[in-house]
Amino acid sequence: MNKTKRTAIFERLKAANPAPTTELRYNCAFELLIAVILSAQATDKSVNKATERLFEVANTPAAMLALGEDGLKTHIRTIGLFNSKAKNIIATCSALLAAHGGEVPRDRAALEALPGVGRKTANVILNTAFGEPTIAVDTHIFRVANRTGIAPGKTPLAVEQRLLRLVPKPFLQDAHHWLILHGRYICKARAPNCPSCPISDLCEYKQKTPVDRATTSALIPRATPSNSDEATATG
């Protein structure tokens, strides 16, 4: 795939969704950090349902720490792996207070040093909370990058590095969310909805699903921006 085709792809994704954002609900960098930690092997919908009440009682590291592991578990036990996530979140809150004055650091190394935070989570925080042009390669982005030919790679890190190098700069900030949403709603793992895909003619996937007349056209859904989205103007 060449630069011209990649540019056309992102132009269409932008036209379909000019201001993409995460579907996790949050109002500050700390809430986003907690939501992303909880989202591992869980749906955004399930995380939002749990954090809606959790953030009403604890939306700072100190307040979360005051809940303790057991108190936190009562709010997140509907989410997979809630025991280990509660342990990591409490440890992360302690680290934020001890090393960062209770603030979420805007630094990859500092983020990845927090319990329960890896490269993917750090990339989400840097991109969505702080407006950095990073790309967190989850299963959706990995699939879309390989299937379409935008940036094929054998590992998530290889895909990330190729995307950072190959995505045209004007689109790099929002590429993370466009690709996730495209993989979540259009370019699905088992049955990609090629007939409704806005980039189908540009995609290099050779096994496109045939047109189904019963299928109606659909654009990538737009997540409702949170207050912090509006404040930081991130994608």
C-alpha positions in Angstrom: 0.0 0.0 0.0 1.3 3.4 -0.9 1.1 6.8 0.7 -1.6 8.0 -1.7 -3.9 5.1 -0.7 -3.2 5.5 3.0 -4.0 9.2 2.8 -7.3 8.5 1.0 -8.2 5.9 3.7 -7.7 8.3 6.6 -9.5 11.1 4.7 -12.6 8.9 4.5 -12.3 7.8 8.1 -12.1 11.5 9.1 -15.1 12.4 6.9 -17.1 9.7 8.5 -16.1 10.7 12.1 -14.3 14.1 12.3 -13.8 14.0 16.0 -13.2 10.4 17.2 -12.7 9.6 20.8 -12.7 6.7 23.3 -16.0 5.2 24.3 -14.8 5.0 27.9 -16.4 7.7 30.0 -14.2 9.9 32.1 -13.7 13.5 33.2 -10.0 13.7 34.0 -6.8 11.9 33.3 -7.0 9.9 36.5 -10.5 8.6 35.7 -9.3 7.6 32.2 -6.3 5.8 33.7 -8.5 3.7 36.0 -11.0 3.0 33.2 -8.3 1.8 30.8 -6.8 -0.5 33.5 -10.3 -1.9 34.0 -10.9 -2.3 30.3 -8.3 -5.1 29.8 -10.3 -8.2 28.6 -13.5 -6.3 29.3 -15.9 -4.3 27.2 -16.1 -0.5 27.4 -19.8 -0.9 28.1 -19.1 -3.0 31.2 -16.4 -0.6 32.4 -18.6 2.4 32.0 -21.4 0.8 34.0 -19.1 0.1 36.9 -17.2 3.4 36.8 -20.4 5.5 36.7 -20.9 4.7 40.4 -17.3 4.2 41.3 -16.2 7.7 40.2 -19.1 9.3 42.2 -17.4 8.1 45.4 -13.7 8.0 44.3 -12.2 9.9 41.4 -8.9 10.8 42.9 -5.9 8.6 44.0 -6.5 9.5 47.6 -10.2 8.7 47.5 -9.6 5.5 45.7 -6.9 4.5 48.2 -9.3 5.2 51.0 -11.7 2.6 49.6 -9.1 -0.1 49.8 -9.1 -3.2 47.8 -12.2 -4.7 49.3 -14.1 -1.4 48.9 -13.0 -1.1 45.3 -14.0 -4.7 44.5 -17.6 -4.0 45.5 -17.7 -1.5 42.6 -15.9 -3.5 39.9 -16.7 -7.2 40.6 -18.9 -7.3 37.5 -15.7 -6.8 35.4 -13.4 -9.7 34.5 -10.2 -10.1 36.5 -11.5 -7.7 39.1 -9.4 -9.1 41.9 -6.0 -8.4 40.2 -7.3 -5.1 38.8 -8.3 -3.9 42.3 -4.9 -4.8 43.6 -3.1 -3.0 40.7 -5.4 0.1 41.0 -4.8 0.5 44.7 -1.0 0.1 44.2 -1.1 2.6 41.3 -3.0 5.1 43.5 -0.3 4.7 46.2 2.4 5.3 43.6 0.7 8.4 42.1 0.5 10.0 45.6 4.1 9.0 46.6 5.9 9.9 43.3 3.7 12.2 41.3 1.8 14.4 43.8 -1.4 12.5 42.9 -1.2 13.5 39.3 -1.1 11.2 36.3 2.4 11.6 34.7 2.8 12.7 31.1 5.7 10.4 30.6 5.8 7.0 29.1 8.4 5.5 31.5 6.6 6.9 34.5 3.3 5.5 33.3 4.6 2.1 32.5 6.1 1.9 36.0 2.7 2.0 37.5 1.2 -1.3 38.5 -1.2 -2.7 35.9 0.0 -0.2 33.2 1.8 -1.5 30.1 2.7 0.0 26.8 -0.8 -0.2 25.4 -2.4 1.5 28.4 0.4 4.2 28.4 -0.3 4.9 24.8 -4.0 5.4 25.4 -3.3 7.9 28.2 -0.7 9.8 26.3 -3.0 10.0 23.3 -6.4 10.6 24.8 -5.5 12.5 28.0 -2.5 14.5 26.8 -2.9 14.8 23.0 0.3 12.8 22.1 0.3 11.2 18.6 0.6 7.7 20.0 -1.1 4.5 18.9 -2.2 1.7 21.3 -2.3 -1.4 19.2 -5.1 -3.6 20.6 -6.7 -6.6 18.8 -8.8 -4.3 16.7 -6.0 -2.1 15.4 -3.7 -5.2 14.9 -6.4 -6.8 12.8 -7.3 -3.7 10.7 -3.6 -2.8 10.1 -2.9 -6.3 8.8 -6.1 -7.0 7.0 -6.3 -3.7 5.1 -2.6 -3.5 4.4 -2.2 -0.1 6.0 0.7 -1.3 8.3 1.1 -5.1 8.4 3.3 -6.6 11.1 3.7 -9.8 13.1 3.5 -8.3 16.6 1.6 -5.4 18.1 4.9 -3.4 18.6 5.8 -4.0 14.9 2.4 -2.7 13.8 2.6 0.3 16.2 6.0 1.3 14.8 4.9 0.9 11.2 1.7 3.0 11.8 3.7 5.7 13.5 6.0 5.8 10.4 3.4 5.4 7.7 0.2 7.2 8.8 0.3 10.6 7.2 1.1 13.2 9.9 -2.2 15.2 9.6 -4.0 12.0 10.7 -1.6 10.6 13.3 -3.3 12.1 16.3 -6.7 10.6 15.7 -5.5 7.4 13.9 -5.7 5.4 17.1 -9.4 5.9 17.6 -10.4 5.7 13.9 -8.7 2.3 13.6 -10.2 1.0 16.9 -13.7 2.0 16.0 -13.3 0.7 12.4 -12.3 -2.7 13.8 -15.0 -2.7 16.4 -17.9 -1.9 14.2 -17.0 -2.5 10.6 -13.8 -4.6 10.1 -14.9 -7.3 12.6 -12.8 -10.4 13.3 -15.2 -13.1 12.1 -17.4 -11.2 9.7 -16.1 -7.9 8.4 -18.9 -5.7 7.1 -17.2 -4.9 3.8 -20.4 -3.8 2.0 -20.8 -0.9 4.5 -17.1 -0.2 4.8 -16.2 3.4 3.7 -12.7 2.2 2.6 -13.6 -1.1 1.0 -12.3 -0.1 -2.5 -9.0 1.0 -0.9 -8.5 -1.9 1.4 -6.2 -4.7 0.1 -8.0 -7.5 1.9 -8.6 -10.2 -0.7 -11.5 -12.0 0.9 -14.0 -9.2 1.2 -17.5 -10.2 2.3 -20.1 -10.0 -0.6 -22.8 -7.3 -0.8 -25.9 -8.3 1.1 -28.9 -6.3 0.0 -30.4 -6.6 3.4 -27.4 -4.8 4.9 -27.9 -1.1 5.3 -25.1 1.4 5.1 -23.5 2.4 8.4 -20.8 4.8 9.4 -18.5 4.4 12.4 -20.4 5.4 15.5 -19.2 8.6 17.2 -18.5 8.3 20.9 -19.9 11.1 23.0 -17.0 13.3 24.1 -16.5 13.6 27.9 -15.7 16.9 29.5 -12.0 16.2 29.4 -12.2 15.5 25.6 -13.6 18.9 25.1 -10.9 20.5 27.3 -8.0 18.7 25.7 -9.3 18.5 22.2 -7.9 15.0 21.9 -9.2 12.2 19.7 
